[in-house]
Amino acid sequence: MARRYGPYFDPEYETLSIRINPPRVSVDNVSCKECTLVKVDSVNRPGILLEVVQILTDLDLVITKAYISSDGGWFMDVFHVTDQHGKKVTDSSTIGHIEKALGPEGYTSGILKTWPGRRVGVNSVGDYTTIELIGSDRPGLLSEISAVLANLHFNVAAAEVWTHNRRTACVLYVNDNCSSLDVDEESRLCVMEEQLNNILRGCEDDESGAHATFTVGSTHVDRRLHQMFFADRDYEGGCLEMEIEYPPNFKPEVRIESCVEKGYSVVNVSCKDRPKLMFDIVCTLTDMQYAVFHATISSDGPYASQEYFIRHMDGCTLESEEEKEKVVKCLEAAIRRRISEVRVLV
């Protein structure tokens, strides 16, 4: 009998283009008197801009200016960054981490890889179990959640909570009180899920929108909170949004125009500047399945101006007014969510 052979696929093919043309990273403290310039040249691929911005944001660096270009097969960007005190980045360990994470080693070792994790729920990661909750906000909600976990002998190691349009999204990191390890006992997790759901659905008008369920996979915590709110459609706050008092001059202005000659939709965002603003905007555009081809970001005193040239992942621009309105609402919601950002480390 003749042998039949299928095609051979090299398991390292996925990183072939990166190994042929490895990313080039430069951390420049000479060219600019006020900022550190982080320059990244790399093969272009979906999501790369978000990954780079995420690395810089997680280091608590402030992006004051940025120039992005990713037409064709190559991604080139320059970030002007400072530390939290407005100074240049001179710490050798921070510079080393930037070069490692954004360079060839970061891509081939999986440092920049993320997981989609679209469902809300509980997931064991390392020595902690991650609990993701979303529901109507009300006084005493976190206290009730903590009481349930304490009664079930869970220790809360850390938590991050956002509220927007009277909704609460929360990510908790818990472990067993006695062993200090994550909990994978299904029956115990089911009891926790049931009791947390009862608390979240305590309001008679929140039977379907509140939930705490199990999930597989994980992703960056800030991105998960954005995804949870987006899935919850918090951007459709309607009249509730009018009842919320935001800080003066914080209301963002988002405009969408067409660049017909180049085949782009142009998103312009003007608002009060703050840390992680670029991350929140790029994260939202990425999760809405838009690709950023060019961008210019700048800060003028307390205000920020950001311009993004985008297309949908299928190559289409934003044609309908309905789609443009949705993008505007989603970006406004993403900018406002961090006003109520709460982090707790125990």
Residue, then its C-alpha position, 0 to 999 in steps of 0.5 A: m500500500a502506498r504511503r500518503y503524506g500530508p503537508y509539513f508545517d514547521p511549528e516555528y513558522e508563526t515566528l518566522s517573519i519575526r526571526i527574519n526581521p526581528p523587532r528593533v527597540s531604541v530607548d533614547n535619552v539624548s534626542c529630547k531634553e524633556c522626555t525619553l524616546v522609545k522607538v519600535d520598528s517591527v513586522n506589523r500584525p494585529g494588536i501590536l499597538l495595544e501590546v506596546v502601549q500596554i507594556l509602557t503603561d504597566l511600567d507607569l510611564v506617561i505617554t506625552k506624545a506618540y507617532i504611529s505608522s503601520d501601513g504595509g507590512w511594517f510597524m513603526d512608532v515613536f513614544h515620548v515618555t516620562d515617569q510619574h514625576g515628569k522626568k526622563v526614564t533613567d532607571s536601568s532596570t526599567i530600560g532593560h525591561i522595555e528593551k526585553a519586552l518589546g524586542p525579539e525576546g519578548y515576541t518569541s518568549g510569549i511576554l507580549k502574548t495575551w488571551p482573549g478570555r471573553r467570558v466573565g467568571v472565575n479562573s485559577v492563575g498561579d496561587y490565586t483564583t481570579i473572580e470577575l463580577i459585574g452588576s448594578d452598583r449600590p452602597g455596600l456591595l463590596s462589603e457584601i461580596s467580601a463577607v461571602l468570601a470570608n464566610l467561605h474561607f477565601n482570602v482577598a489578596a487584591a482587587e480592582v473595581w470600576t464603576h460607570n453608569r451605575r454599573t460595577a465591574c470587579v476583578l478579585y484575586v483570592n486564595d484559600n485562607c489556610s493553604s494560601l493557594d488557589v482553589d480548584e475544587e468545583s463544588r466549593l467554587c460553585v457555592m461561591e458562584e451561586q452566593l455571589n450571583n445572589i448578591l449581584r442580582g439583589c436588585e429586582d431590575d438586574e436579573s439578567g445583567a449581573h453575573a459571576t461565572f467560571t471562565v477559561g483563560s486570562t488577560h490584562v486586568d484593565r483590558r478585561l474590565h473594559q471588555m466586561f463593561f463593553a459586553d455589558r453595553d454600559y455605553e448605552g447609559g442614556c439618561l443615567e449618564m446625565e445624572i453623573e457629575y464628572p469633574p470640570n472640563f473632563k467631558p471628552e469630545v470624540r469626532i469621526e471624519s472620513c479620509v476618502e483619498k486614503g481610505y481611512s476613517v479618522v477618529n479625533v479625541s480631545c479631553k483632559d489628559r490623564p495617565k493610561l488615556m492612550f491605552d484605554i482608547v487603543c484597547t477599545l478600538t482593538d476590542m471593537q475590531y478596528a485596526v489603527f494604521h496611523a496615529t498622532i498623540s500629543s498633550d498640551g498642558p492639561y489637555a490631550s489631543q489624539e488622532y487615529f486613522i482606522r479601518h475595520m479588520d475587514g478593511c472597511t471604513l465606518e460608513s453608517e452613522e449608526e456605527k460612527e455613533k456607537v464608536v463615539k459612545c464606546l470611546e467616551a465610556a472608555i475614557r470616563r470609566r477610570i474616574s472611579e478606578v479603585r485598586v485594593l492590595v491586601 
